[in-house]
């Protein structure tokens, strides 16, 4: 008989490692152990199951061709022994034994192994506040919780819901409840923006605006203090530092942490953040024990820092690397860059690499460049605006990250994908200016928005464009800050500018784009001129010209008024 | 006054160089010269103008915000002098003079320059066969031709059309005429496949099948010998080496070649293929003369060979590099990789890098790996099949190219984009197995099809999978070749397999995927077993198992029967 391979955890990394090991090592005896009865499911599909896009939880546990991935399937189709409802209690690394317990019968057993793989996953964080155990307060830790939440929704028990946490899962769950089930949903996020550390402020504000347009209430910079229940111990109110919110259901989506007790108790190296420490071959500090998926620590390939990246896609890739190494194929998993995408109602929101906030926090002399452009040729039907934000290092022009928002579809992913593999290869701005993306009018513009964003980044870093911070501009418009004297110069079509000039006669002035080379002398010399157009390009061009005639007190509004319109500012003329 | 910059050619590279130069060098005197009256248009949009997706040719000549890019626009908004209807006759490099002629008045003039930029573009190849000048025989050389073609269509003069050339433009024009105008359209391609050198045979066959499904007749490996006209000198028949085709209109879309006579006559270095030779800064052999766009030769960044890449997107990037260098910014254009995308009715078809045919012709020990998979999570609504074909070098596992077909939309582009920047950086298969693409169920699968295709490539190159060539399989099924003894083992659901077993009782046999580890002994030992499933993965798994029990006379059908279904073979059971 072949080697005894024992795998703890049967959701993503575990089954992946098991199946590839089976293909590479036909003689191996492979056992897959899980304390649950539902295994090998697409956890990232949970919001779509709750929303109803996915009708049956079985679909999340099925193969592409509709076979349910249960004990029977693994045994018969894969030749893999599965022990469900079996909890791993402890490891004896010297004897190479895994001690387990049947969670139904409490019967104990010991399983010998030649190689052990820990794929124990993560557990959701639970807010340490009163009422976190009330009936109706959920985390999204497993398929069982998802089924329970959907059950509540389907039975009409939920009129109002509060999601704590404005990260991806929180937003997906909010959309799931609001969209199909018509639940009055509120997101409470303690950071000043949604999707913190993933995308930067301006794009996050666009996401927030879009959620609000779709009926979701969003409170940022607000902290849940207490969950209150009714007489039956059922949640009825969330109390934050700013208000009380009535609710029938709470979802805590405030992150996850590695499940690594088993590893730690066995004396394996575990990081201070709780991630199992592995080398590039996914080997723990015990060479006979591998680990993969949400339970391990990894590192960020851009910053070089330690990282935690609980993602189903990464778990699958790590599982493959484990299997390769068990079979003697020297594969490595080198780290993560943090690629991300999500659907938010009618938008695609994505990123890869470092956000500007994170890059600055990591000590980079980082700058951001925002670009707004159509996603396909402007003469092509159904073109839509896309927004990209590139993060670069001023010192060496290295590209550190890219984020964006586009209309729902794969166009945004196309740009994120284009950059994903280049970041760890230390690509610089000019690499992206020249990146040869395929072009045809139904797919892109002749100068793709990604090339254009790199061009804008180069202009920013080279000091060829002077821009105003968008938050600052909005703050000026809101009257929150009293900057001595400024004037918006609107380069758009007069019909577009008219409502603004009417509403802000002292602050807004038209300048015809095809006349500015003649009429610039009429501009006030003493005021700070905020040059605005639709998308930012014309404003930059005018700034170049004005510089040449010694009118230098100008700033460009990055991305133009297209950006501001998508932020949903109060002062936007109706 | 600043430097005198004179630019010949005002379609893509020329206007781009002019506008960026204007921003970087506010004092420069910039002149843009073109022998046409219509300038600065999106030539790649011509098929969409002919189809009616773009209503007015002005849209192809407009900015994103609806200003027509004519003489007035360049003069007023850009501060650039435009000389339309002005033909550049010759260059005097010593005197730094450009001699021109007004094509209306025949008046001659000489324009002095400090720096000259040649952006003279390309001209379409014309088949050297009788009747190529008949009324109704067109090339797609300019917006005027496009207007003339659309005019014929709009006036109802075209019931039948023949497109000579099954490259991208030929296919786009065929779709344009057939789709909106209902023209009975035939494509004649002299190579054995459509899109030769861009995508490989199997994918090209899918494109051909899809065109036929949409009513277009396709003849490959067929050569036009003669165009016949009626009494009025109007085209009425195309005579090929195989048949006569009645037609009211012919479009010759058989490639373009550089317009470089001006350069050649001035003594500048021009390649034997006719492309103006430039360095990485787009400088010709005369340091005061730059060239960019369809008129220049470039090089392929993968093969290192000289290349010709007439594309609007590349022309724009080269134009930018010229402007940078005029202004003293040391930008370079290093070469091309050959990224490509197009819409074919309801499909997206794309590629980047070398096709398998080209790679082999270039001397690589190249292999191809085909992968069929859903473009988003299988449990997500509206997922569709995507097909990727990766070309790799067996000797060092370097990835040389990627091609694919997906449903219309940006999903295919997302995978092409992901690879585009990595090819010239000599990425190997494992780089793409591990490439961290963003993942969420509405956008991709946990193991993205690109990662999966790299995994398949690795299995192919490492000899872990033995596959049958798809053309060969079809040939066997067609009975064209008599291979002694073979049997298709169908691992799909019995309901899917039933029609095949009924139709091919001697050639087709079911094996239940969840039983094969027990029932394999019933397989005939003497026959070549062709393992098939939906997408190829299960067949590979079964092959691994059969190898381990010493049944090694097996081959996997790459991409599974999903591929064959999309080829439109005659024998597919209805």
Interface residues (C-beta under 8 A of the other chain):
Chain A: X12 X16 X19 X22 X23 X24 X26 X27 X42 X44 X45 X48 X53 X54 X59 X60 X62 X63 X64 X65 X66 X67 X72 X73 X76 X77 X79 X168 X311 X312 X313 X314 X315 X316 X317 X320 X321 X331 X332 X333 X334 X336 X337 X338 X339 X340 X341 X342 X343 X348 X350 X351 X352 X373 X374 X375 X377 X378 X379 X380 X381 X408 X409 X410 X411 X413 X414 X415 X416 X417 X418 X419 X420 X421 X422 X425 X427 X430 X431 X432 X433 X434 X435 X436 X437 X438 X439 X440 X441 X442 X443 X444 X446 X447 X448 X451 X455 X464 X492 X493 X513 X514 X515 X516 X517 X518 X533 X534 X535 X540 X541 X544 X545 X547 X548 X549
Chain B: X12 X16 X19 X22 X23 X24 X26 X27 X42 X44 X45 X48 X53 X54 X59 X60 X62 X63 X64 X65 X66 X67 X72 X73 X76 X77 X79 X168 X311 X312 X313 X314 X315 X316 X317 X320 X321 X331 X332 X333 X334 X336 X337 X338 X339 X340 X341 X342 X343 X348 X350 X351 X352 X373 X374 X375 X377 X378 X379 X380 X381 X408 X409 X410 X411 X413 X414 X415 X416 X417 X418 X419 X420 X421 X422 X425 X427 X430 X431 X432 X433 X434 X435 X436 X437 X438 X439 X440 X441 X442 X443 X444 X446 X447 X448 X451 X455 X464 X492 X493 X513 X514 X515 X516 X517 X518 X533 X534 X535 X540 X541 X544 X545 X547 X548 X549
